[in-house]
Amino acid sequence: MNLFGFSLFLVNLANGLSVSFIFSKNQIFVSFIFYIFVVVSVSFSSALILVISFLLLGLGLVCSCFGS
């Protein structure tokens, strides 16, 4: 799944949760689910950026060692 597909998924999920929030009797539960989803998605994005950064750093180290 590319970044556009993931963004579209997030927008659709937020839309569904907002409709659930409006029509739900238990709005605290819907808010809690939305909060958990936001925390998990932000954590996943941060972890992905961290892994990509370390991979690029390692690739730069390898290239600089074998390049000279």
ABEGO torsion letter per residue (X at the ends): XBAAAAAAAAAAAAAAAAAAAAABABAAAAAAAAAAAAAAAAAAAAAAAAAAAAAAAAAAAAAAAAAX
